[in-house]
Amino acid sequence: MTIRERIQEIQNEIGKGNLTGPRAAELQSILSALIGNCNDEITQRDYEYNIVLLDFLDKEKKANRAKIKAEVSPEYRARITARNTKELVVELIRSLKYLIRSLEEEYRVS
């Protein structure tokens, strides 16, 4: 299972909405651990994209045209996907933190 598939699986579980406090905390720690993997992926994809951009800059001699051509490459798409994946992980962690706080408050009140 890839990292993206694991994140999608967690996202689906959160979306179902029947999480207990301990399960939410477990998912939060899994997602926190996956941020490092996301950062590694972003680093690799940025490097690959920069190689493509440099190649287009050498061919085009005009930065704006080179950038436009590079932004339709598969490397650019992979770069954006990696960044979006990390953003999704961060937002899932935030929502789990909110859920955990909410469950703790509900427990204290009752």
Phi, psi and omega per residue, in radians:
M1 nan 2.303 3.131
T2 -1.377 2.925 3.111
I3 -1.079 -0.760 -3.130
R4 -1.102 -0.674 3.106
E5 -1.148 -0.689 3.115
R6 -1.124 -0.735 3.119
I7 -1.128 -0.727 3.112
Q8 -1.087 -0.690 3.109
E9 -1.088 -0.772 3.112
I10 -1.140 -0.739 3.122
Q11 -1.034 -0.752 3.116
N12 -1.117 -0.703 3.122
E13 -1.126 -0.733 3.100
I14 -1.124 -0.699 -3.123
G15 -1.101 -0.485 3.116
K16 -1.190 -0.489 2.980
G17 1.458 0.090 -3.117
N18 -1.839 0.851 -3.097
L19 -1.583 2.447 2.986
T20 -1.565 2.915 3.120
G21 -1.017 -0.859 3.139
P22 -1.090 -0.666 3.131
R23 -1.194 -0.692 3.098
A24 -1.078 -0.730 3.116
A25 -1.138 -0.676 3.112
E26 -1.120 -0.795 3.123
L27 -1.116 -0.656 3.120
Q28 -1.092 -0.740 3.141
S29 -1.240 -0.576 3.059
I30 -1.110 -0.824 3.138
L31 -1.110 -0.672 3.108
S32 -1.083 -0.683 3.108
A33 -1.175 -0.542 -3.111
L34 -1.329 -0.269 3.129
I35 -1.048 -0.682 3.109
G36 -1.051 -0.728 3.088
N37 -1.110 -0.690 3.110
C38 -1.104 -0.735 3.116
N39 -1.095 -0.715 3.088
D40 -1.076 -0.743 3.131
E41 -1.114 -0.753 3.120
I42 -1.070 -0.765 3.126
T43 -1.023 -0.817 -3.135
Q44 -1.126 -0.787 -3.113
R45 -1.180 -0.644 3.064
D46 -1.072 -0.756 3.132
Y47 -1.058 -0.839 -3.130
E48 -1.103 -0.713 3.108
Y49 -1.136 -0.731 3.138
N50 -1.094 -0.568 3.052
I51 -1.121 -0.777 3.115
V52 -1.103 -0.794 3.135
L53 -1.070 -0.753 3.121
L54 -1.082 -0.699 3.101
D55 -1.086 -0.778 3.108
F56 -1.168 -0.621 3.086
L57 -1.107 -0.685 3.104
D58 -1.142 -0.648 -3.102
K59 -1.386 -0.732 -2.993
E60 -1.488 -0.649 -3.074
K61 1.220 -0.001 3.071
K62 -2.196 2.116 -3.018
A63 -1.089 -0.697 -3.091
N64 -1.148 -0.708 3.118
R65 -1.217 -0.693 3.132
A66 -1.097 -0.726 -3.132
K67 -1.135 -0.750 3.125
I68 -1.087 -0.768 3.129
K69 -1.144 -0.702 3.141
A70 -1.159 -0.558 -3.101
E71 -1.325 -0.067 3.026
V72 -1.869 0.197 -3.138
S73 -1.486 2.755 3.057
P74 -1.074 -0.530 3.134
E75 -1.149 -0.666 3.103
Y76 -1.164 -0.741 3.129
R77 -1.072 -0.731 3.112
A78 -1.134 -0.652 3.105
R79 -1.091 -0.822 -3.137
I80 -1.143 -0.703 3.116
T81 -1.065 -0.751 3.129
A82 -1.104 -0.752 3.130
R83 -1.149 -0.734 3.122
N84 -1.136 -0.618 3.109
T85 -1.106 -0.781 3.118
K86 -1.110 -0.726 3.127
E87 -1.064 -0.709 3.098
L88 -1.082 -0.768 3.139
V89 -1.061 -0.786 3.138
V90 -1.067 -0.769 3.141
E91 -1.171 -0.638 3.089
L92 -1.137 -0.708 3.094
I93 -1.076 -0.771 3.122
R94 -1.053 -0.757 -3.118
S95 -1.187 -0.612 3.096
L96 -1.195 -0.661 3.076
K97 -1.044 -0.778 3.122
Y98 -1.092 -0.767 3.133
L99 -1.082 -0.775 -3.132
I100 -1.098 -0.777 3.098
R101 -1.057 -0.733 -3.137
S102 -1.110 -0.752 3.125
L103 -1.161 -0.668 3.099
E104 -1.101 -0.764 3.131
E105 -1.107 -0.739 3.110
E106 -1.090 -0.679 3.126
Y107 -1.154 -0.732 3.130
R108 -1.118 -0.690 -3.114
V109 -1.190 -0.641 -3.072
S110 -1.536 nan nan
